[in-house]
Amino acid sequence: MPLGAFFGIIWTVVFSAYFIVALIAILKPRHLTDHIAPPLAIAGIGNVVWMISSQTIGLVWLDLLLLLPILFAIWEAAIRIDRVGGFDGTGRRLLLCVLVGLLSGWISAAVSISVPGAMRYFLGRGPTDNVWQSLWMALGTASVLAFLFARFVSRSLWFFVALGWGLLGVVLNNWTRTELHGLAITTAIVGAVIITQRLRKGAHGSTLWTG
């Protein structure tokens, strides 16, 4: 898990962007905003439900299950922005790209972290059992999601900013709190590889679907 401060900072940015996007959409509606509104709304409502469930019910498998429709919804929003060219130089489009990209990356990080938690639950393992297996499940999921996003969903770099932020939180948590330095180093290396591969090889995004 990332350090608590990492959750607070990213959610503050995401929900602030949500509020501004909603306000602009009301004051100055445009086709693109209306087109992206449905999946954004589903992702936003899903986030609220997920947070309430996580804080009150606390079932890791349920948290993972609730994250999946959020992931699909926000990736759909990312596809819709990518299909119109992504950032077009305007502040309004930048705001949309930041919101959708950051939330896409952060939910992907949340899914990656939830996968080993759900597996531990079903296998009857404690939080400190088989920590290396849990780490590789999380990193493997993050790597696959990063590949799928760049390959089929969007060319947005904001996704990798948020995913990298989540992995950095895991690195610092393992280094400073749990003192599992091997896990921290491995996470840092895998995170660096994911980001380096994106910067070196680029992304196809939704162009594979649209030609």
FIKOLZA-1660 file (N, C-alpha, C; in steps of 0.1 Angstrom, whole numbers, plus 5000, padded with zeros to 4 digits):
% residues 211
   i   px   py   pz ch aa at
   1 5008 4988 5000  A  M  N
   1 5000 5000 5000  A  M CA
   1 5009 5013 5000  A  M  C
   2 5004 5023 4993  A  P  N
   2 5012 5036 4994  A  P CA
   2 5010 5043 5007  A  P  C
   3 5018 5052 5011  A  L  N
   3 5017 5060 5023  A  L CA
   3 5004 5068 5022  A  L  C
   4 4998 5070 5033  A  G  N
   4 4985 5077 5034  A  G CA
   4 4985 5091 5027  A  G  C
   5 4996 5098 5028  A  A  N
   5 4997 5111 5022  A  A CA
   5 4995 5111 5006  A  A  C
   6 4999 5100 5000  A  F  N
   6 4998 5098 4986  A  F CA
   6 4983 5097 4982  A  F  C
   7 4975 5091 4990  A  F  N
   7 4961 5090 4987  A  F CA
   7 4954 5104 4988  A  F  C
   8 4958 5111 4999  A  G  N
   8 4952 5124 5001  A  G CA
   8 4955 5134 4990  A  G  C
   9 4967 5134 4985  A  I  N
   9 4972 5144 4975  A  I CA
   9 4965 5141 4962  A  I  C
  10 4965 5128 4957  A  I  N
  10 4960 5125 4944  A  I CA
  10 4945 5127 4944  A  I  C
  11 4938 5123 4955  A  W  N
  11 4923 5125 4955  A  W CA
  11 4919 5139 4956  A  W  C
  12 4927 5148 4963  A  T  N
  12 4925 5162 4963  A  T CA
  12 4925 5168 4949  A  T  C
  13 4936 5164 4941  A  V  N
  13 4937 5169 4927  A  V CA
  13 4926 5164 4919  A  V  C
  14 4922 5151 4920  A  V  N
  14 4912 5145 4911  A  V CA
  14 4898 5151 4914  A  V  C
  15 4894 5152 4926  A  F  N
  15 4881 5157 4929  A  F CA
  15 4880 5172 4927  A  F  C
  16 4891 5179 4929  A  S  N
  16 4891 5193 4925  A  S CA
  16 4889 5195 4910  A  S  C
  17 4896 5186 4902  A  A  N
  17 4894 5187 4888  A  A CA
  17 4880 5183 4884  A  A  C
  18 4874 5173 4891  A  Y  N
  18 4860 5169 4888  A  Y CA
  18 4851 5181 4890  A  Y  C
  19 4853 5188 4901  A  F  N
  19 4844 5200 4904  A  F CA
  19 4845 5210 4894  A  F  C
  20 4858 5214 4890  A  I  N
  20 4860 5224 4880  A  I CA
  20 4854 5220 4866  A  I  C
  21 4856 5207 4862  A  V  N
  21 4850 5202 4850  A  V CA
  21 4835 5203 4850  A  V  C
  22 4829 5199 4861  A  A  N
  22 4814 5200 4862  A  A CA
  22 4809 5214 4861  A  A  C
  23 4816 5223 4868  A  L  N
  23 4812 5237 4868  A  L CA
  23 4813 5243 4854  A  L  C
  24 4824 5241 4847  A  I  N
  24 4826 5246 4833  A  I CA
  24 4815 5240 4824  A  I  C
  25 4812 5227 4826  A  A  N
  25 4802 5220 4817  A  A CA
  25 4789 5227 4819  A  A  C
  26 4786 5231 4831  A  I  N
  26 4773 5238 4834  A  I CA
  26 4773 5252 4828  A  I  C
  27 4783 5259 4830  A  L  N
  27 4784 5273 4825  A  L CA
  27 4786 5274 4810  A  L  C
  28 4795 5265 4805  A  K  N
  28 4798 5266 4790  A  K CA
  28 4798 5252 4784  A  K  C
  29 4786 5246 4782  A  P  N
  29 4785 5232 4777  A  P CA
  29 4791 5232 4763  A  P  C
  30 4798 5221 4760  A  R  N
  30 4803 5218 4747  A  R CA
  30 4801 5203 4744  A  R  C
  31 4802 5199 4731  A  H  N
  31 4800 5186 4727  A  H CA
  31 4809 5176 4734  A  H  C
  32 4822 5179 4734  A  L  N
  32 4832 5169 4739  A  L CA
  32 4829 5167 4754  A  L  C
  33 4827 5177 4762  A  T  N
  33 4824 5176 4776  A  T CA
  33 4812 5167 4778  A  T  C
  34 4801 5170 4770  A  D  N
  34 4789 5162 4771  A  D CA
  34 4792 5147 4767  A  D  C
  35 4800 5145 4757  A  H  N
  35 4804 5132 4753  A  H CA
  35 4811 5124 4763  A  H  C
  36 4819 5130 4771  A  I  N
  36 4827 5124 4781  A  I CA
  36 4820 5123 4795  A  I  C
  37 4810 5131 4796  A  A  N
  37 4803 5132 4809  A  A CA
  37 4797 5118 4814  A  A  C
  38 4791 5110 4806  A  P  N
  38 4785 5097 4811  A  P CA
  38 4796 5088 4817  A  P  C
  39 4807 5085 4811  A  P  N
  39 4817 5076 4818  A  P CA
  39 4823 5083 4830  A  P  C
  40 4825 5096 4829  A  L  N
  40 4831 5103 4840  A  L CA
  40 4821 5103 4852  A  L  C
  41 4808 5104 4850  A  A  N
  41 4798 5103 4860  A  A CA
  41 4798 5090 4867  A  A  C
  42 4799 5079 4858  A  I  N
  42 4799 5066 4864  A  I CA
  42 4811 5063 4872  A  I  C
  43 4823 5068 4867  A  A  N
  43 4835 5066 4875  A  A CA
  43 4835 5074 4888  A  A  C
  44 4829 5086 4888  A  G  N
  44 4828 5094 4900  A  G CA
  44 4819 5088 4910  A  G  C
  45 4807 5084 4906  A  I  N
  45 4798 5078 4915  A  I CA
  45 4804 5064 4921  A  I  C
  46 4810 5057 4912  A  G  N
  46 4816 5044 4916  A  G CA
  46 4827 5047 4926  A  G  C
  47 4835 5057 4925  A  N  N
  47 4845 5061 4934  A  N CA
  47 4839 5063 4948  A  N  C
  48 4828 5070 4949  A  V  N
  48 4822 5073 4961  A  V CA
  48 4817 5060 4968  A  V  C
  49 4810 5052 4960  A  V  N
  49 4806 5039 4965  A  V CA
  49 4817 5030 4970  A  V  C
  50 4828 5030 4962  A  W  N
  50 4840 5022 4966  A  W CA
  50 4846 5027 4979  A  W  C
  51 4847 5041 4981  A  M  N
  51 4853 5046 4993  A  M CA
  51 4845 5043 5005  A  M  C
  52 4831 5044 5003  A  I  N
  52 4822 5041 5015  A  I CA
  52 4824 5027 5018  A  I  C
  53 4824 5018 5008  A  S  N
  53 4825 5004 5011  A  S CA
  53 4838 5000 5018  A  S  C
  54 4849 5006 5013  A  S  N
  54 4862 5004 5018  A  S CA
  54 4863 5008 5033  A  S  C
  55 4857 5019 5036  A  Q  N
  55 4858 5024 5050  A  Q CA
  55 4848 5018 5060  A  Q  C
  56 4837 5013 5055  A  T  N
  56 4827 5007 5064  A  T CA
  56 4826 4992 5064  A  T  C
  57 4826 4986 5052  A  I  N
  57 4825 4971 5051  A  I CA
  57 4839 4965 5052  A  I  C
  58 4848 4970 5044  A  G  N
  58 4862 4966 5045  A  G CA
  58 4865 4952 5040  A  G  C
  59 4858 4947 5030  A  L  N
  59 4861 4935 5024  A  L CA
  59 4869 4937 5012  A  L  C
  60 4881 4931 5012  A  V  N
  60 4891 4934 5001  A  V CA
  60 4886 4929 4987  A  V  C
  61 4879 4918 4987  A  W  N
  61 4874 4912 4975  A  W CA
  61 4863 4921 4969  A  W  C
  62 4855 4927 4978  A  L  N
  62 4844 4936 4974  A  L CA
  62 4850 4949 4968  A  L  C
  63 4861 4954 4975  A  D  N
  63 4867 4966 4970  A  D CA
  63 4873 4964 4956  A  D  C
  64 4879 4952 4953  A  L  N
  64 4884 4949 4940  A  L CA
  64 4872 4949 4930  A  L  C
  65 4862 4942 4934  A  L  N
  65 4850 4941 4925  A  L CA
  65 4844 4954 4921  A  L  C
  66 4844 4963 4931  A  L  N
  66 4838 4977 4929  A  L CA
  66 4848 4985 4920  A  L  C
  67 4860 4982 4921  A  L  N
  67 4870 4990 4913  A  L CA
  67 4869 4987 4898  A  L  C
  68 4865 4975 4894  A  L  N
  68 4865 4972 4880  A  L CA
  68 4856 4980 4871  A  L  C
  69 4843 4983 4875  A  P  N
  69 4835 4991 4866  A  P CA
  69 4840 5006 4866  A  P  C
  70 4847 5010 4877  A  I  N
  70 4853 5024 4877  A  I CA
  70 4864 5024 4867  A  I  C
  71 4872 5014 4867  A  L  N
  71 4883 5013 4857  A  L CA
  71 4878 5013 4843  A  L  C
  72 4868 5005 4840  A  F  N
  72 4862 5004 4826  A  F CA
  72 4856 5018 4822  A  F  C
  73 4850 5024 4831  A  A  N
  73 4843 5037 4828  A  A CA
  73 4853 5048 4825  A  A  C
  74 4864 5049 4834  A  I  N
  74 4873 5060 4832  A  I CA
  74 4882 5057 4820  A  I  C
  75 4885 5044 4817  A  W  N
  75 4892 5041 4804  A  W CA
  75 4884 5044 4792  A  W  C
  76 4871 5042 4793  A  E  N
  76 4862 5046 4782  A  E CA
  76 4863 5061 4780  A  E  C
  77 4863 5069 4790  A  A  N
  77 4865 5084 4789  A  A CA
  77 4878 5087 4783  A  A  C
  78 4889 5079 4786  A  A  N
  78 4902 5082 4781  A  A CA
  78 4902 5079 4766  A  A  C
  79 4895 5068 4762  A  I  N
  79 4894 5065 4747  A  I CA
  79 4887 5076 4740  A  I  C
  80 4876 5081 4745  A  R  N
  80 4869 5092 4739  A  R CA
  80 4877 5105 4737  A  R  C
  81 4885 5108 4747  A  I  N
  81 4894 5120 4745  A  I CA
  81 4905 5117 4735  A  I  C
  82 4911 5105 4736  A  D  N
  82 4922 5101 4727  A  D CA
  82 4917 5102 4712  A  D  C
  83 4905 5098 4710  A  R  N
  83 4900 5097 4696  A  R CA
  83 4898 5111 4690  A  R  C
  84 4897 5121 4698  A  V  N
  84 4896 5135 4693  A  V CA
  84 4909 5142 4693  A  V  C
  85 4920 5134 4696  A  G  N
  85 4933 5140 4695  A  G CA
  85 4940 5144 4708  A  G  C
  86 4933 5141 4720  A  G  N
  86 4939 5145 4733  A  G CA
  86 4940 5160 4735  A  G  C
  87 4952 5164 4740  A  F  N
  87 4954 5178 4743  A  F CA
  87 4954 5187 4730  A  F  C
  88 4946 5197 4730  A  D  N
  88 4946 5206 4718  A  D CA
  88 4951 5220 4720  A  D  C
  89 4958 5222 4732  A  G  N
  89 4964 5235 4735  A  G CA
  89 4955 5244 4743  A  G  C
  90 4943 5240 4746  A  T  N
  90 4933 5249 4754  A  T CA
  90 4934 5244 4768  A  T  C
  91 4930 5253 4777  A  G  N
  91 4930 5250 4791  A  G CA
  91 4919 5240 4795  A  G  C
  92 4908 5242 4788  A  R  N
  92 4896 5232 4790  A  R CA
  92 4900 5218 4787  A  R  C
  93 4906 5216 4775  A  R  N
  93 4911 5202 4772  A  R CA
  93 4921 5197 4781  A  R  C
  94 4931 5206 4785  A  L  N
  94 4941 5202 4794  A  L CA
  94 4935 5197 4807  A  L  C
  95 4925 5204 4812  A  L  N
  95 4918 5200 4825  A  L CA
  95 4912 5186 4823  A  L  C
  96 4905 5184 4812  A  L  N
  96 4899 5171 4809  A  L CA
  96 4910 5160 4808  A  L  C
  97 4921 5163 4801  A  C  N
  97 4931 5153 4800  A  C CA
  97 4938 5149 4813  A  C  C
  98 4940 5159 4821  A  V  N
  98 4946 5157 4835  A  V CA
  98 4937 5149 4843  A  V  C
  99 4924 5152 4844  A  L  N
  99 4914 5145 4852  A  L CA
  99 4913 5130 4848  A  L  C
 100 4911 5128 4835  A  V  N
 100 4909 5115 4830  A  V CA
 100 4922 5106 4831  A  V  C
 101 4933 5112 4827  A  G  N
 101 4946 5105 4828  A  G CA
 101 4950 5102 4842  A  G  C
 102 4949 5111 4851  A  L  N
 102 4953 5108 4865  A  L CA
 102 4944 5098 4871  A  L  C
 103 4930 5099 4869  A  L  N
 103 4921 5089 4875  A  L CA
 103 4923 5076 4869  A  L  C
 104 4926 5075 4855  A  S  N
 104 4928 5062 4849  A  S CA
 104 4940 5055 4855  A  S  C
 105 4951 5063 4857  A  G  N
 105 4963 5057 4863  A  G CA
 105 4962 5054 4878  A  G  C
 106 4955 5062 4885  A  W  N
 106 4953 5059 4899  A  W CA
 106 4944 5047 4902  A  W  C
 107 4933 5046 4895  A  I  N
 107 4924 5035 4896  A  I CA
 107 4932 5022 4892  A  I  C
 108 4940 5023 4882  A  S  N
 108 4948 5011 4878  A  S CA
 108 4958 5007 4889  A  S  C
 109 4963 5017 4896  A  A  N
 109 4972 5014 4907  A  A CA
 109 4964 5008 4918  A  A  C
 110 4952 5013 4921  A  A  N
 110 4943 5007 4931  A  A CA
 110 4939 4993 4928  A  A  C
 111 4936 4990 4915  A  V  N
 111 4933 4976 4912  A  V CA
 111 4945 4967 4914  A  V  C
 112 4957 4972 4910  A  S  N
 112 4969 4964 4912  A  S CA
 112 4972 4961 4926  A  S  C
 113 4969 4970 4935  A  I  N
 113 4971 4968 4949  A  I CA
 113 4961 4959 4955  A  I  C
 114 4949 4960 4950  A  S  N
 114 4938 4952 4955  A  S CA
 114 4938 4937 4951  A  S  C
 115 4945 4934 4940  A  V  N
 115 4945 4920 4935  A  V CA
 115 4952 4911 4945  A  V  C
 116 4964 4914 4950  A  P  N
 116 4970 4905 4960  A  P CA
 116 4962 4905 4973  A  P  C
 117 4956 4916 4977  A  G  N
 117 4947 4916 4989  A  G CA
 117 4936 4906 4988  A  G  C
 118 4929 4906 4976  A  A  N
 118 4918 4897 4974  A  A CA
 118 4923 4882 4974  A  A  C
 119 4935 4880 4968  A  M  N
 119 4940 4867 4968  A  M CA
 119 4944 4862 4982  A  M  C
 120 4950 4871 4990  A  R  N
 120 4953 4867 5004  A  R CA
 120 4940 4863 5012  A  R  C
 121 4929 4871 5009  A  Y  N
 121 4916 4868 5016  A  Y CA
 121 4911 4854 5012  A  Y  C
 122 4911 4851 4999  A  F  N
 122 4906 4838 4995  A  F CA
 122 4915 4826 4999  A  F  C
 123 4928 4829 5001  A  L  N
 123 4937 4818 5005  A  L CA
 123 4939 4818 5020  A  L  C
 124 4933 4827 5027  A  G  N
 124 4933 4827 5042  A  G CA
 124 4947 4831 5047  A  G  C
 125 4954 4840 5039  A  R  N
 125 4967 4845 5044  A  R CA
 125 4966 4858 5051  A  R  C
 126 4975 4860 5060  A  G  N
 126 4976 4873 5067  A  G CA
 126 4984 4884 5058  A  G  C
 127 4983 4896 5063  A  P  N
 127 4990 4907 5055  A  P CA
 127 5005 4905 5053  A  P  C
 128 5011 4898 5063  A  T  N
 128 5026 4896 5062  A  T CA
 128 5030 4883 5056  A  T  C
 129 5020 4875 5052  A  D  N
 129 5023 4862 5046  A  D CA
 129 5027 4863 5031  A  D  C
 130 5038 4856 5027  A  N  N
 130 5041 4856 5013  A  N CA
 130 5042 4869 5006  A  N  C
 131 5049 4878 5013  A  V  N
 131 5049 4892 5008  A  V CA
 131 5055 4894 4994  A  V  C
 132 5064 4885 4990  A  W  N
 132 5070 4886 4977  A  W CA
 132 5060 4882 4966  A  W  C
 133 5052 4872 4969  A  Q  N
 133 5041 4868 4960  A  Q CA
 133 5031 4879 4958  A  Q  C
 134 5028 4885 4969  A  S  N
 134 5018 4896 4968  A  S CA
 134 5024 4908 4960  A  S  C
 135 5037 4911 4962  A  L  N
 135 5043 4922 4955  A  L CA
 135 5043 4919 4940  A  L  C
 136 5047 4907 4936  A  W  N
 136 5047 4903 4922  A  W CA
 136 5033 4903 4915  A  W  C
 137 5023 4899 4923  A  M  N
 137 5010 4900 4918  A  M CA
 137 5006 4915 4915  A  M  C
 138 5009 4924 4924  A  A  N
 138 5006 4938 4923  A  A CA
 138 5014 4944 4911  A  A  C
 139 5027 4941 4910  A  L  N
 139 5035 4947 4900  A  L CA
 139 5032 4941 4886  A  L  C
 140 5028 4928 4886  A  G  N
 140 5024 4922 4873  A  G CA
 140 5011 4928 4868  A  G  C
 141 5002 4930 4877  A  T  N
 141 4989 4936 4873  A  T CA
 141 4992 4951 4868  A  T  C
 142 5000 4958 4875  A  A  N
 142 5003 4972 4871  A  A CA
 142 5009 4972 4857  A  A  C
 143 5018 4963 4855  A  S  N
 143 5025 4963 4842  A  S CA
 143 5016 4959 4831  A  S  C
 144 5007 4950 4833  A  V  N
 144 4997 4946 4823  A  V CA
 144 4988 4957 4820  A  V  C
 145 4983 4964 4830  A  L  N
 145 4974 4975 4828  A  L CA
 145 4980 4987 4821  A  L  C
 146 4993 4989 4824  A  A  N
 146 5000 5000 4818  A  A CA
 146 5002 4997 4803  A  A  C
 147 5005 4985 4800  A  F  N
 147 5007 4980 4786  A  F CA
 147 4993 4982 4778  A  F  C
 148 4983 4977 4784  A  L  N
 148 4969 4978 4778  A  L CA
 148 4965 4992 4775  A  L  C
 149 4967 5000 4785  A  F  N
 149 4963 5014 4784  A  F CA
 149 4971 5021 4772  A  F  C
 150 4984 5020 4772  A  A  N
 150 4992 5026 4761  A  A CA
 150 4989 5020 4748  A  A  C
 151 4986 5007 4748  A  R  N
 151 4985 5000 4735  A  R CA
 151 4971 5002 4729  A  R  C
 152 4961 5002 4737  A  F  N
 152 4947 5002 4732  A  F CA
 152 4938 5014 4736  A  F  C
 153 4942 5021 4747  A  V  N
 153 4933 5031 4752  A  V CA
 153 4936 5045 4749  A  V  C
 154 4948 5049 4753  A  S  N
 154 4951 5064 4752  A  S CA
 154 4966 5066 4751  A  S  C
 155 4970 5077 4745  A  R  N
 155 4984 5081 4745  A  R CA
 155 4988 5090 4756  A  R  C
 156 4979 5092 4766  A  S  N
 156 4981 5102 4777  A  S CA
 156 4992 5098 4786  A  S  C
 157 5001 5107 4789  A  L  N
 157 5012 5105 4798  A  L CA
 157 5007 5107 4813  A  L  C
 158 4996 5114 4815  A  W  N
 158 4990 5116 4828  A  W CA
 158 4987 5103 4835  A  W  C
 159 4984 5093 4828  A  F  N
 159 4981 5079 4833  A  F CA
 159 4994 5074 4841  A  F  C
 160 5006 5076 4834  A  F  N
 160 5018 5071 4840  A  F CA
 160 5023 5080 4851  A  F  C
 161 5019 5093 4851  A  V  N
 161 5022 5101 4863  A  V CA
 161 5015 5096 4875  A  V  C
 162 5002 5092 4874  A  A  N
 162 4994 5087 4885  A  A CA
 162 4999 5073 4889  A  A  C
 163 5001 5065 4879  A  L  N
 163 5006 5051 4883  A  L CA
 163 5019 5052 4889  A  L  C
 164 5028 5060 4884  A  G  N
 164 5041 5062 4890  A  G CA
 164 5040 5068 4905  A  G  C
 165 5031 5077 4907  A  W  N
 165 5028 5082 4920  A  W CA
 165 5024 5071 4930  A  W  C
 166 5015 5062 4925  A  G  N
 166 5011 5051 4934  A  G CA
 166 5023 5042 4937  A  G  C
 167 5031 5039 4927  A  L  N
 167 5042 5030 4929  A  L CA
 167 5052 5036 4938  A  L  C
 168 5054 5050 4937  A  L  N
 168 5064 5057 4946  A  L CA
 168 5059 5056 4960  A  L  C
 169 5046 5057 4962  A  G  N
 169 5040 5056 4975  A  G CA
 169 5043 5042 4981  A  G  C
 170 5042 5032 4973  A  V  N
 170 5045 5018 4978  A  V CA
 170 5059 5017 4981  A  V  C
 171 5068 5023 4973  A  V  N
 171 5083 5022 4976  A  V CA
 171 5086 5029 4990  A  V  C
 172 5080 5041 4992  A  L  N
 172 5083 5047 5005  A  L CA
 172 5077 5040 5016  A  L  C
 173 5065 5035 5014  A  N  N
 173 5059 5027 5025  A  N CA
 173 5067 5015 5029  A  N  C
 174 5072 5008 5019  A  N  N
 174 5080 4996 5022  A  N CA
 174 5094 5000 5028  A  N  C
 175 5099 5011 5024  A  W  N
 175 5112 5015 5028  A  W CA
 175 5112 5021 5042  A  W  C
 176 5102 5030 5045  A  T  N
 176 5102 5037 5058  A  T CA
 176 5093 5031 5069  A  T  C
 177 5082 5024 5065  A  R  N
 177 5073 5019 5075  A  R CA
 177 5075 5004 5078  A  R  C
 178 5074 4996 5067  A  T  N
 178 5076 4982 5069  A  T CA
 178 5090 4978 5069  A  T  C
 179 5099 4986 5064  A  E  N
 179 5114 4984 5063  A  E CA
 179 5117 4971 5056  A  E  C
 180 5108 4968 5046  A  L  N
 180 5111 4957 5037  A  L CA
 180 5118 4963 5024  A  L  C
 181 5131 4965 5026  A  H  N
 181 5138 4973 5016  A  H CA
 181 5139 4966 5003  A  H  C
 182 5139 4952 5003  A  G  N
 182 5140 4945 4990  A  G CA
 182 5127 4948 4982  A  G  C
 183 5116 4948 4989  A  L  N
 183 5103 4950 4982  A  L CA
 183 5103 4965 4976  A  L  C
 184 5108 4974 4984  A  A  N
 184 5109 4988 4979  A  A CA
 184 5118 4989 4967  A  A  C
 185 5129 4983 4967  A  I  N
 185 5139 4984 4956  A  I CA
 185 5133 4978 4943  A  I  C
 186 5126 4966 4945  A  T  N
 186 5120 4959 4934  A  T CA
 186 5109 4968 4928  A  T  C
 187 5101 4973 4936  A  T  N
 187 5090 4982 4931  A  T CA
 187 5095 4994 4924  A  T  C
 188 5106 5000 4929  A  A  N
 188 5112 5012 4922  A  A CA
 188 5117 5008 4908  A  A  C
 189 5124 4996 4907  A  I  N
 189 5129 4991 4895  A  I CA
 189 5118 4989 4885  A  I  C
 190 5108 4981 4889  A  V  N
 190 5097 4978 4880  A  V CA
 190 5090 4991 4875  A  V  C
 191 5088 5000 4885  A  G  N
 191 5081 5013 4881  A  G CA
 191 5089 5021 4871  A  G  C
 192 5102 5021 4873  A  A  N
 192 5111 5028 4864  A  A CA
 192 5111 5021 4850  A  A  C
 193 5110 5008 4849  A  V  N
 193 5109 5001 4837  A  V CA
 193 5096 5004 4829  A  V  C
 194 5085 5004 4837  A  I  N
 194 5072 5007 4831  A  I CA
 194 5072 5021 4824  A  I  C
 195 5077 5031 4832  A  I  N
 195 5077 5045 4827  A  I CA
 195 5087 5047 4815  A  I  C
 196 5099 5040 4817  A  T  N
 196 5109 5042 4806  A  T CA
 196 5104 5035 4793  A  T  C
 197 5097 5024 4794  A  Q  N
 197 5092 5017 4782  A  Q CA
 197 5082 5026 4775  A  Q  C
 198 5073 5033 4783  A  R  N
 198 5063 5042 4777  A  R CA
 198 5070 5054 4770  A  R  C
 199 5080 5059 4776  A  L  N
 199 5087 5071 4770  A  L CA
 199 5095 5067 4758  A  L  C
 200 5101 5055 4758  A  R  N
 200 5109 5050 4747  A  R CA
 200 5100 5046 4735  A  R  C
 201 5090 5038 4738  A  K  N
 201 5082 5031 4727  A  K CA
 201 5070 5039 4723  A  K  C
 202 5066 5049 4731  A  G  N
 202 5054 5056 4728  A  G CA
 202 5041 5048 4731  A  G  C
 203 5030 5052 4724  A  A  N
 203 5017 5046 4726  A  A CA
 203 5009 5047 4714  A  A  C
 204 5001 5036 4711  A  H  N
 204 4992 5036 4700  A  H CA
 204 4978 5042 4705  A  H  C
 205 4974 5039 4717  A  G  N
 205 4962 5044 4722  A  G CA
 205 4950 5039 4714  A  G  C
 206 4940 5047 4712  A  S  N
 206 4927 5043 4705  A  S CA
 206 4929 5043 4690  A  S  C
 207 4941 5047 4685  A  T  N
 207 4943 5047 4671  A  T CA
 207 4942 5033 4665  A  T  C
 208 4945 5022 4673  A  L  N
 208 4944 5009 4669  A  L CA
 208 4929 5005 4666  A  L  C
 209 4920 5012 4673  A  W  N
 209 4906 5009 4671  A  W CA
 209 4900 5017 4659  A  W  C
 210 4906 5029 4657  A  T  N
 210 4900 5039 4648  A  T CA
 210 4907 5039 4634  A  T  C
 211 4919 5032 4634  A  G  N
 211 4927 5032 4622  A  G CA
 211 4935 5045 4622  A  G  C
% end
